[in-house]
Amino acid sequence: MSLIDVFKAYRNIREYVAWTPLMYSYKLSRIANCNVYLKLENIQVTGSFKVRGACNAVKSLSREELERGIITASSGNHGIGLAYISSKLGVKSIIVMPKNTSKWKIELCKAFGGEVVLAGDNYDEAEEYCFKIARENDLTYISSYADLKVIAGQATIAHEIFMDNPDINTILVPI
């Protein structure tokens, strides 16, 4: 993946996601003894940065792949993002979630138009079931973590950070 892929992703998603603010944190700056800024992805249209990757992946699919419908495995935020963009584009989406997923995330997926299937006691079991459904129904699978289009979409956060403040020299990403 290259920087060009990130710029392409930004063009792909910009009408569907918010440019979130980069806010200076007085408290963290004082603690760290340097200037600390926070990228407020919590105010993103779906409440998470994950919409960026889901959006870029879906917008990069062919018409044939879209017509077949989209499926993913998710513990929440990626699935919510996928449901959101699929709904915006009029594409069927199925989100396979572990049985212990929070009710709030399940309801948000549904509110954005996704069909939720609960399967397995953890993410790995849900993903395995997702693969089975995708094969049986010829659905287009989008990984929440192993898809370069998803990664490029999520990297658009850095593009926005540097557009807002080109003097940033370090970006810390909690995972």
C-alpha positions in Angstrom: 0.0 0.0 0.0 1.2 3.5 -0.8 0.4 7.1 0.1 -1.4 7.3 -3.3 -3.8 4.5 -2.0 -4.6 6.7 1.0 -5.3 9.7 -1.2 -7.5 7.6 -3.4 -9.3 6.3 -0.4 -9.9 9.8 0.9 -11.5 10.8 -2.4 -13.6 7.6 -2.3 -15.0 8.3 1.2 -15.2 12.0 1.7 -18.8 12.4 0.8 -19.8 9.7 3.3 -17.7 10.4 6.4 -17.0 13.5 8.5 -13.8 15.4 8.6 -13.3 15.1 12.4 -11.6 17.9 14.4 -8.1 17.7 15.7 -8.3 19.2 19.2 -5.5 20.4 21.3 -5.5 18.7 24.8 -4.2 21.1 27.5 -4.3 18.3 30.1 -2.4 15.7 28.1 0.0 18.3 26.8 0.9 19.3 30.3 1.3 15.7 31.4 3.4 14.7 28.3 5.4 18.0 28.3 4.7 18.4 24.6 1.8 19.4 22.4 -0.8 16.7 22.3 -3.8 16.7 19.9 -6.7 14.3 19.8 -8.5 13.3 16.6 -12.1 13.1 17.6 -13.3 10.1 15.6 -15.9 9.4 18.3 -18.0 12.1 16.6 -17.8 10.3 13.3 -21.1 9.5 11.6 -21.1 6.0 13.1 -19.2 6.9 16.3 -15.9 5.2 15.2 -13.1 5.5 12.7 -14.0 2.1 11.4 -16.5 3.6 9.0 -13.6 5.0 6.9 -12.2 1.5 6.1 -15.6 0.0 5.5 -16.6 2.8 3.3 -13.5 2.6 1.1 -13.7 -1.1 0.8 -17.4 -1.0 -0.3 -16.9 1.9 -2.6 -14.0 0.0 -4.3 -16.1 -3.0 -5.2 -17.3 -3.8 -8.7 -21.0 -3.6 -9.6 -21.2 -7.4 -9.7 -19.7 -7.7 -6.2 -22.1 -5.1 -4.9 -25.1 -6.8 -6.5 -24.2 -10.1 -4.8 -24.4 -8.4 -1.4 -21.7 -7.9 1.3 -20.9 -9.8 4.4 -18.4 -9.3 7.2 -17.6 -10.6 10.7 -17.4 -7.9 13.3 -17.5 -7.3 17.1 -19.2 -4.0 16.4 -17.6 -0.9 14.8 -16.6 -2.3 11.5 -20.0 -3.9 11.1 -21.7 -0.7 11.9 -19.6 1.1 9.3 -20.3 -1.5 6.7 -24.1 -1.4 7.4 -24.0 2.4 7.1 -22.2 2.6 3.7 -24.1 -0.4 2.3 -27.4 1.3 3.2 -26.3 4.6 1.6 -25.5 2.7 -1.6 -28.6 0.4 -1.5 -26.5 -2.7 -1.1 -27.6 -5.7 1.1 -25.2 -6.2 4.0 -24.9 -9.1 6.5 -22.9 -8.6 9.7 -22.0 -11.8 11.6 -21.3 -10.9 15.2 -20.3 -13.1 18.2 -23.3 -13.9 20.5 -21.8 -11.8 23.3 -21.7 -8.6 21.2 -23.2 -5.6 23.1 -26.9 -5.1 22.3 -26.1 -1.4 21.6 -23.8 -2.4 18.7 -26.2 -5.0 17.4 -29.0 -2.4 17.4 -26.8 0.2 15.7 -26.0 -2.2 12.9 -29.7 -2.8 12.4 -30.5 0.9 12.6 -28.0 1.5 9.7 -29.7 -1.2 7.6 -27.5 -4.2 8.2 -28.8 -7.7 8.7 -27.3 -9.1 11.9 -26.5 -12.8 12.4 -25.3 -13.8 15.8 -22.9 -16.8 15.7 -20.1 -18.2 17.9 -18.9 -17.4 21.4 -16.0 -15.2 20.1 -14.8 -13.3 17.0 -13.0 -16.2 15.5 -16.1 -18.4 15.6 -18.2 -15.6 14.2 -15.7 -15.1 11.4 -15.6 -18.8 10.6 -19.5 -18.8 10.3 -19.3 -15.7 8.2 -17.0 -17.5 5.7 -19.5 -20.4 5.5 -22.4 -18.0 4.8 -20.4 -16.1 2.2 -19.5 -19.3 0.3 -23.0 -20.7 0.4 -24.6 -17.5 -0.8 -21.9 -16.1 -3.1 -21.6 -13.0 -1.0 -18.7 -10.5 -1.1 -16.7 -10.8 2.0 -14.9 -7.7 3.5 -12.4 -8.4 6.3 -12.3 -5.9 9.2 -8.6 -6.3 9.5 -7.0 -8.0 6.5 -8.2 -5.9 3.6 -5.9 -3.3 2.0 -8.9 -1.1 1.0 -10.1 -1.1 4.7 -6.6 -0.2 5.9 -6.2 2.6 3.3 -9.6 4.0 4.3 -8.6 4.0 8.0 -5.3 5.7 7.1 -7.2 8.7 5.8 -7.2 9.8 9.5 -3.5 10.6 9.1 -4.2 12.5 5.9 -6.6 14.7 7.8 -4.3 15.1 10.7 -1.5 16.4 8.5 -3.9 18.7 6.6 -5.0 20.2 9.9 -1.5 20.5 11.4 1.5 19.8 9.1 3.8 20.2 12.0 2.8 16.9 13.7 5.8 14.7 14.1 4.4 11.7 15.9 1.1 9.9 15.8 0.2 7.4 18.5 -2.6 4.9 17.7 -4.1 2.9 20.5 -5.0 -0.7 19.4 
